[in-house]
Amino acid sequence: MSATNQSKAFQSRIGEALGNQQAHTNFRSAMNMLMENRLKQFPDQEELLHKRQRADAIRAHALRNLPALLEKLEQKLVENGIQVHWAENGEEANALIHQLLSQAGARSVVKGKSMVSEEIDLNHYMEERGIKVLESDLGEFILQLAGETPSHIVMPAIHKSKQEIAELLNRHFPEHPYSEDVDTLTQQARQILRDQFRQADAGISGVNFMVAETGTLCLVENEGNGRMTTTVPPLHIAVTGIEKVVELLSDVPPLLELLTKSATGQPITAYFNMISRPRQTGEMDGPQEVHLVLLDNGRSHIRRDEELLDTLRCIRCGSCINHCPVYVQVGGHAYGTVYPGPIGSVLEPMRQGLDKIGALTSACSLCGACGQVCPVQIPLPKLINRLRAEAVTQQVETQGVKGQGSLRKLLEVWTWKGWRLIFGSGLRYRLFKLLATRLRRLTPPKMGGWSRYRTVAKPASRSLDEMAAKAGFDHE
């Protein structure tokens, strides 16, 4: 899709989202609750700043030493009995996972929540090859029934009301009585999913943190489905991005605290899983095989840029999304990408290329809220501005940005050249004012995208200098 077409598609999705009043109400209510919950968890702003600085340092250190830490992680995992696989892109990752499932004779899979699996479109790939994949996270399960993608990286079904969820469950599972009670709906979904864990041939999960020191995979969750996914089936496959590694086990608690409090306002999640090996002799549960698929998918390319690599510090808490005034108006689906909101406006154009998704950088008011609440201090407004500049620059493509200059328009270029010419000389500026006031009736009624939501203003009949002189004021 060309830059022009992708921009039009983005505008079309925004228009559709703005017309969905129910979804807007759902988002507004949910975002208000999440912001209030987070605020309650951080009453001392000075203490919060100290914690953010520490988390920033942990993630920055891991990224600076990423190659060495990944090698150490692989060594420790292999020593622990976990098999490690490397994937350059989504196609390789899907092929690897499919090969592992085929070798095990797996035809049914239960899957825990994983944004990386959404990134590589894992479900669709497996189902095309005859492998049934069932989402076990409640929000993801609801969206799977609805045939939709997540609209939020932490709460995927946040755009749906309890009435919509009740109707969806009743339509697919009429044997359960219709109810709009949240606890009842949760119990119904739990009953539906429970047998699937026992029957599944394999479980697939994401990873929140990988510890190089001990070879440990950490999973954060609230529903217990992640623990079931990674312990009940005989085969567990974890898939994650290479940037999730940290050096020490002691690095995890500071990040975990900020993750849970920033994401949902919880002091801690209901479950925190640490996986270091498959089932051992004499143990009652756990998978017989554990595999880890490490995905690059453009992350190494991003890491080469000294400024843009800050994006990889992200711990996927979603706090920037929760506080974004643009997201709350249009929701996640309007972005048309796996990762929405401020983090998506930075990560997706770098991952896919400015020529494919560069219009996403315009989905920002530069209010700065995302940068203020990010627990690892990613300067999101600064990075969005950088990408906006890269999208229209004429320079040779830099290391960290693909599709540089794809949104550059000659009309805009010559407009700004004209502006510089006029305002670079006092004489030219005075002449311009004279012409603008005298020829005001020639002002065009439309000025491209600017006048789509604004009225084009005509110059006054006389300039301010002229009016001041007529009134007898010395304006020199």
WOFEN-V192939 format. One record per residue. RES is the residue in three letters. SS is DSSP state (a for helix, b for strand, c for the rest). Layout:
res & ss
RES & SS
RES & SS
This chain:
res & ss
MET & c
SER & c
ALA & a
THR & a
ASN & a
GLN & a
SER & a
LYS & a
ALA & a
PHE & a
GLN & a
SER & a
ARG & a
ILE & a
GLY & a
GLU & a
ALA & a
LEU & a
GLY & c
ASN & c
GLN & a
GLN & a
ALA & a
HIS & a
THR & a
ASN & a
PHE & a
ARG & a
SER & a
ALA & a
MET & a
ASN & a
MET & a
LEU & a
MET & a
GLU & a
ASN & a
ARG & a
LEU & a
LYS & a
GLN & a
PHE & c
PRO & c
ASP & c
GLN & a
GLU & a
GLU & a
LEU & a
LEU & a
HIS & a
LYS & a
ARG & a
GLN & a
ARG & a
ALA & a
ASP & a
ALA & a
ILE & a
ARG & a
ALA & a
HIS & a
ALA & a
LEU & a
ARG & a
ASN & c
LEU & a
PRO & a
ALA & a
LEU & a
LEU & a
GLU & a
LYS & a
LEU & a
GLU & a
GLN & a
LYS & a
LEU & a
VAL & a
GLU & a
ASN & a
GLY & c
ILE & c
GLN & b
VAL & b
HIS & b
TRP & b
ALA & b
GLU & c
ASN & c
GLY & a
GLU & a
GLU & a
ALA & a
ASN & a
ALA & a
LEU & a
ILE & a
HIS & a
GLN & a
LEU & a
LEU & a
SER & a
GLN & a
ALA & c
GLY & c
ALA & c
ARG & c
SER & b
VAL & b
VAL & b
LYS & b
GLY & c
LYS & c
SER & c
MET & a
VAL & a
SER & a
GLU & a
GLU & a
ILE & c
ASP & c
LEU & a
ASN & a
HIS & a
TYR & a
MET & a
GLU & a
GLU & a
ARG & c
GLY & c
ILE & c
LYS & b
VAL & b
LEU & b
GLU & b
SER & c
ASP & c
LEU & a
GLY & a
GLU & a
PHE & a
ILE & a
LEU & a
GLN & a
LEU & a
ALA & a
GLY & c
GLU & c
THR & c
PRO & c
SER & c
HIS & c
ILE & c
VAL & c
MET & c
PRO & c
ALA & c
ILE & c
HIS & c
LYS & c
SER & c
LYS & a
GLN & a
GLU & a
ILE & a
ALA & a
GLU & a
LEU & a
LEU & a
ASN & a
ARG & a
HIS & a
PHE & c
PRO & c
GLU & c
HIS & c
PRO & c
TYR & c
SER & c
GLU & c
ASP & c
VAL & a
ASP & a
THR & a
LEU & a
THR & a
GLN & a
GLN & a
ALA & a
ARG & a
GLN & a
ILE & a
LEU & a
ARG & a
ASP & a
GLN & a
PHE & a
ARG & a
GLN & a
ALA & c
ASP & c
ALA & b
GLY & b
ILE & b
SER & b
GLY & c
VAL & c
ASN & c
PHE & b
MET & b
VAL & b
ALA & c
GLU & c
THR & c
GLY & c
THR & b
LEU & b
CYS & b
LEU & b
VAL & b
GLU & b
ASN & c
GLU & c
GLY & c
ASN & a
GLY & a
ARG & a
MET & a
THR & a
THR & a
THR & a
VAL & c
PRO & c
PRO & c
LEU & b
HIS & b
ILE & b
ALA & b
VAL & b
THR & b
GLY & b
ILE & a
GLU & a
LYS & a
VAL & b
VAL & b
GLU & c
LEU & c
LEU & c
SER & a
ASP & a
VAL & a
PRO & a
PRO & a
LEU & a
LEU & a
GLU & a
LEU & a
LEU & a
THR & a
LYS & a
SER & a
ALA & a
THR & c
GLY & c
GLN & c
PRO & c
ILE & c
THR & c
ALA & c
TYR & b
PHE & b
ASN & b
MET & b
ILE & b
SER & c
ARG & c
PRO & c
ARG & c
GLN & c
THR & c
GLY & c
GLU & c
MET & c
ASP & c
GLY & c
PRO & c
GLN & c
GLU & b
VAL & b
HIS & b
LEU & b
VAL & b
LEU & b
LEU & b
ASP & c
ASN & c
GLY & c
ARG & a
SER & a
HIS & a
ILE & a
ARG & a
ARG & c
ASP & c
GLU & c
GLU & c
LEU & a
LEU & a
ASP & a
THR & a
LEU & a
ARG & a
CYS & c
ILE & c
ARG & c
CYS & c
GLY & c
SER & a
CYS & a
ILE & a
ASN & a
HIS & c
CYS & c
PRO & a
VAL & a
TYR & a
VAL & a
GLN & a
VAL & a
GLY & c
GLY & c
HIS & a
ALA & a
TYR & a
GLY & c
THR & c
VAL & c
TYR & c
PRO & c
GLY & a
PRO & a
ILE & a
GLY & a
SER & a
VAL & a
LEU & a
GLU & a
PRO & a
MET & a
ARG & a
GLN & a
GLY & c
LEU & a
ASP & a
LYS & a
ILE & a
GLY & a
ALA & a
LEU & a
THR & a
SER & a
ALA & c
CYS & c
SER & c
LEU & c
CYS & c
GLY & c
ALA & a
CYS & a
GLY & a
GLN & a
VAL & a
CYS & c
PRO & c
VAL & c
GLN & c
ILE & c
PRO & c
LEU & a
PRO & a
LYS & a
LEU & a
ILE & a
ASN & a
ARG & a
LEU & a
ARG & a
ALA & a
GLU & a
ALA & a
VAL & a
THR & c
GLN & c
GLN & c
VAL & c
GLU & c
THR & c
GLN & c
GLY & c
VAL & c
LYS & c
GLY & c
GLN & c
GLY & c
SER & c
LEU & c
ARG & c
LYS & c
LEU & a
LEU & a
GLU & a
VAL & a
TRP & a
THR & a
TRP & a
LYS & a
GLY & a
TRP & a
ARG & a
LEU & a
ILE & a
PHE & a
GLY & c
SER & c
GLY & a
LEU & a
ARG & a
TYR & a
ARG & a
LEU & a
PHE & a
LYS & a
LEU & a
LEU & a
ALA & a
THR & a
ARG & a
LEU & c
ARG & a
ARG & a
LEU & a
THR & c
PRO & c
PRO & c
LYS & c
MET & c
GLY & a
GLY & a
TRP & a
SER & a
ARG & a
TYR & c
ARG & c
THR & c
VAL & c
ALA & c
LYS & c
PRO & c
ALA & c
SER & c
ARG & c
SER & c
LEU & a
ASP & a
GLU & a
MET & a
ALA & a
ALA & a
LYS & a
ALA & c
GLY & c
PHE & c
ASP & c
HIS & c
GLU & c
